[in-house]
Amino acid sequence: MFKKSTLYVLMAVLVAAGMLLTACQPAAAPAAGEGKLAVGIVLPTKDEPRWIQDETRFKDALNKAGYEVEILFSQGSSAKEKENVEALITKGIKVLIICPQDGTAAAAAADAARAAGVKVISYDRLIRDTDAVDYYVTFDSIAVGAQQAQYLVDKAGSGKGLPLYLYAGAASDNNAFIFFEGAWGVLQPKIADGTFVIKNSSEAVALQDKATLTRDEMGKILGQVTTNWDFNTAKSLAEANLTSAAAADKGDVFILAPNDGTARAIADAFGADKDVTSYYVTGQDAEKASVQYIIDGKQSMTVFKDVRTLVADAISASVALLKGEAPAAKGSYNNGKIDVPAIQSAVVSVDKENVQSALIDSGYYAASDFTGLGEAAAPEGKLAVGIVLPTKDEPRWIQDETRFKDALNKAGYEVEILFSQGSSAKEKENVEALITKGVKVLVICPQDGTAAAAAADAARAAGVKVISYDRLIRDTDAVDYYVTFDSIAVGAQQAQYLVDKAGSGKGLPLYLYAGAASDNNAFIFFEGAWGVLQPKVADGTFVIKNSSEAVALQDKATLTRDEMGKILGQVTTNWDFNTAKSLAEANLTKATAADKGDVFILAPNDGTARAIADAFGADKDVTSYVVTGQDAEKASVQYIIDGKQSMTVWKDVRTLVADAISASVALLKGEAPAAKGSYNNGKIDVPAIQSAVVSVDKENVKSTLIESGYYAASDFTGLE
C-alpha cells in the first residue's frame, strides 16, 4: 500500500540519513550483487529481425547457463553505442560483446571497457584501430572468399583463357577486403597459369602476378569493381562491363560476386547478354531469393553463414572468459593496430546439389519456402506446422518466431511462420497458403478474433488442427485448442490481492477499471476479478465508487457478457494510458472526500495501472491506495519497487510458446494435448491449455522476475 501521510516526514529523514551515510560509509553494493551482471551485449538495432533473433538466443542461452545478461541496442548511432557500453561498464559487467555500428568509431568504447578491466568480444564485425579487443567472433571471412573462388576453380576444370569478372563489396567495409583477400589467394594461381583471364579490372591485371596483396593494392582493385553491396550499383556496373567487353571476352564466363544481392543483379545482367553462352556466379548469405535463383539455375552457389552458430560461438567464448579460461581461437584478423585472436564460425558452400541437406534438412529454411526442389525434397506432409503471428514489427513476435522455429526444428518438424502485419485479410491469405502447403497443425494468434473465424473454418475443412494462440478466435466451432495464459486467474489474482490487503476492513472505497470493451480478454479478466470481489462487495468490505452499473449488479455472483459489457462501458480504459488517467481523474473529481481515503483499485494492466496510480497519488484526499496491474512491464516493476504500484500479474511468454509447441507436437503424434478448463468463444467451449500466471509485488519481485532470468537486476534501481 502506498501511504502518503508519512511521505513528507520520511523524505526529510531520508535526506538527512543519506547525507550522513554518504560521508561515513562506502557506496552501497548494486542490487544485483557485485559482479552478478556478467555479460553486456550491444547490438546495432532492434529494428531488424536478425538482431532481435540474436537477442533472444543470447538471453535464453546465457540465462540457462546461470549468467545474468543485459542487451542494449545502438539504433544506428555510434554515439548511442558508446553510451550503452559506458552504462554496462558502470553496472559491473565482466564481458562485453559488441557488434560495432562503425568499426573505427567503436574503438573508443572498447578502450573504455579495457580500462575498466572488461573483456571485449567484437561480434560479427571487427572493431578497428585499438588494442582493446580480446577476441573477434566472426564467420571465417577468409574462407568465404576462398570458397567462392574455389567453386569457380572447380567449375573451370582444365580450361584455359576463361573470362573472369571480379566484383567486390563496399570499399568502406573491412569485410569486403577480407572476402576479396580469401578469393584472391585461390584465384591468383589460376590466373597466373592461364586458366582465367581478368576482363573488368586493369588494376587487377596489373597485380595478377602477386600472390599476396597489400590493403592498398586491394583498395585499387576494389575502386574499380565495388558494388557497394547494392543491387542497382552491381547491375549497372555489370552492364557497363558487358557493354565495353568484346564478344570474345564473353562466351562461358566466370564471375566472382561478393554476396547474394549483388549476385542476383549481376546474374540478371549477364543472363540478358546475347554473347554470354553460360556463366558461373558466386554469392554469400543464403538469402531466400538467391536460394530460389540457385534452384532455378540462375545463380551458381552461395556461402551459407548460419547465424545460429555465430551466437553459440559468442556465448561459448563469453562463458570461457567468465570462468577465467581462454576461448579456443583459430587464426587472427589484423584490425590496424593488433592481430585480434579469432573465433571463426564455419561457413558452407551451397549449390543446387546440396541445397536440400544444407539449408532445408538443417531447419534453417522450410522446403515450402521454395518451388522446384522436387518431390523428394519436400515429401507430402513434411511441412508439419504453420504459424501465423500478428506482426514482425514488434520484438515480442520476432522472439516468439525464433523460439517456435528453434524448438520445432529441434523436435524434427518443419515449420513455416508468416506474419499478418495488422491485416485480417493478410492473415486469411497466410492461412490459405499454409493449407495449400499441407500443414497438419495451424497455430494462429488472430488479428481480430471474430474476423479470424473464416480462416479457422478453412483450416478445419482441410483437416488441419487449429490452435488459437494467445488470443481467442470467436464465433466458430473450428478451433481445437486455445493456448493462453490463465486469463480468469489473472483477474482473480488481481482481485485476491485487493482482498488480502483489505483484511477485516469495512466500507473500503473500491474503484473498478477494465480493458477495451472490444477485446474478449478484457471480459475474461474482469470475470475472474468479479468472482473474487463480488462476495467482498456483498459483505460490505468494499463499496464500489465509480460505476453505477456495477453497483446495480453487485448482488450477482455471476454476470452475463451483456452485464459485464454494461460495467465495462463505464470503466473501460481502452488499454490506453491517457484514457485511463483521464477517467481516473474524472472519477476523483466527482467523488467526495469520504469516497477517498484508503482506496482499493482494480486496474487491468500495467500501463493503465501507472496512469491511475499517478492520478490517485496526486489527489490530496487519497491517504493511500492499493492498485493492481498485469504484464510485469519494466516501468511497472520499477513502480512496484518504488512503492507507486502495488502488484502486477506476470505472464512469462516463454512458457506460452513452450505450451503451444507441446500442443502442436502432441497433435502431430495423434495425441490429445493436456487441456485444463475451457473458454466459450460464442459458439463452443474451446479446450484450454493455460499457462500459469504469477502475482508479483515488492516482496517477491526479485525471486520471480530477476532470478528466473526474465529481467536483469541492473534494469532497476532500488532493488534490495
LINUR-V522478 format. One line per field, one symbol per residue. ss: DSSP state (H for helix, E for strand, C for the rest). psi: psi as a letter, one per 30 degrees, with the letter a starting at -180 (. if undefined). burial: 1 if it has 24 or more other ideal C-beta (glycine too) atoms within 12 Angstrom, else 0. A space follows every 10 residues. Layout:
ss: ???
psi: ???
burial: ???
This chain:
ss: CEECCCHHHH HHHHHHHHHH HHHHCCCCCC CCCCCCEEEE EEECCCCCHH HHHHHHHHHH HHHHCCCEEE EEECCCCHHH HHHHHHHHHH CCCCEEEECC CCCCCCHHHH HHHHHCCCEE EEECCCCCCC CCCCEEEEEC HHHHHHHHHH HHHHHHCCCC CEEEEECECC CCCHHHHHHH HHHHHHHHHH HHCCCEEECC CHHHHHCCCC CCCCHHHHHH HHHHHECCCC HHHHHHHHHH HHHHCCHHHC EEEEEECCCH HHHHHHHHHH HCCCCEEEEE ECCCCCCHHH HHHHHHCCCC EEEECCHHHH HHHHHHHHHH HHCCCCCCCC CEEECCCCEE EEEEECCEEE ECCCHHHHHH CCCCCCHHHC CCCCCCCCCC CCEEEEEEEC CCCCHHHHHH HHHHHHHHHH CCCEEEEEEC CCCHHHHHHH HHHHHHCCCC EEEECCCCCC CCHHHHHHHH HCCCEEEEEC CCCCCCCCCC EEEEECHHHH HHHHHHHHHH HHCCCCCEEE EECECCCCCH HHHHHHHHHH HHHHHHHHCC CEEECCCHHH HHCCCCCCCC HHHHHHHHHH HECCCCHHHH HHHHHHHHHH CCHHHCEEEE EECCCHHHHH HHHHHHHCCC CEEEEEECCC CCCHHHHHHH HHCCCCEEEE CCHHHHHHHH HHHHHHHHCC CCCCCCCEEE CCCCEEEEEE ECCEEEECCC HHHHHHCCCC CCHHHCCCCC
psi: kjkfegeeee eeeeeeeeee eeefllkkll efkkgejekk kjlekggkee feeeeeeeee eeeefgkkkk klkfhgkeee eeeeeeeeee fglfkkkkjk ekeeffeeee eeeefggkkk jkjekkklhl ggkeljjlli eeeeeeeeee eeeefebglk gkkkkkllak ffkeeeeeee eeeefeeeef eeggeljkfg jeeeefgffj ekkleeeeee eeffgkfggk eeeeeeeeee eeefklefgc bjlkkjkeae eeeeeeeeee ffkffjelkk klakfhkeee eeeeefgfke lljkjjfeee eeeeeeeeee efgglkljlj alkkgfeljk kkjjkllkkk afegeeeefe ffgelkeffl kgfleffilk gejekkkjle kggkeeeeee eeeeeeeeee fgkkkkklkf hgkeeeeeee eeeeeefgkf kkkkjkekee ffeeeeeeee fggkkkjkke kkklhlggke ljjllieeee eeeeeeeeee febglkgkkk kkllakffke eeeeeeeeee feeeefeegg eljkfgjeee efgffjekkl eeeeeeeeff gkfggkeeee eeeeeeeeee klefgcbjlk kjkeaeeeee eeeeeeffkf fjellkklak fhkeeeeeee efgfkelljk jjfeeeeeee eeeeeeefgg lkljljalkk gfeljkkkjj kklkkkafeg eeeefeffge lkefflkgk.
burial: 1101000000 0000000000 0000000001 1100011111 1111110011 1111111111 1110001111 1111000101 1101111110 1111111111 1110111111 1110010111 1111111111 0111111111 1111111111 1110110010 0111111111 1011111111 1111111101 1000111111 1011001100 0010001111 1101111110 1011101110 1100100011 0111111111 1111111111 1010010011 1111111111 1111100111 1111111111 1111111111 1100001010 0111100101 1111111111 1100110111 0111111111 0010001100 0111111111 0100111111 1111111110 0011111111 0001011101 1111101111 1111111110 1111111110 0101111111 1111110111 1111111111 1111111111 1100100111 1111111011 1111111111 1111011000 1111111011 0011000010 0011111101 1111101011 1011101100 1000111111 1111111111 1111111010 0111111111 1111111111 1011111111 1111111111 1111111100 0010100111 1001011111 1111111100 1101110111 1111110010
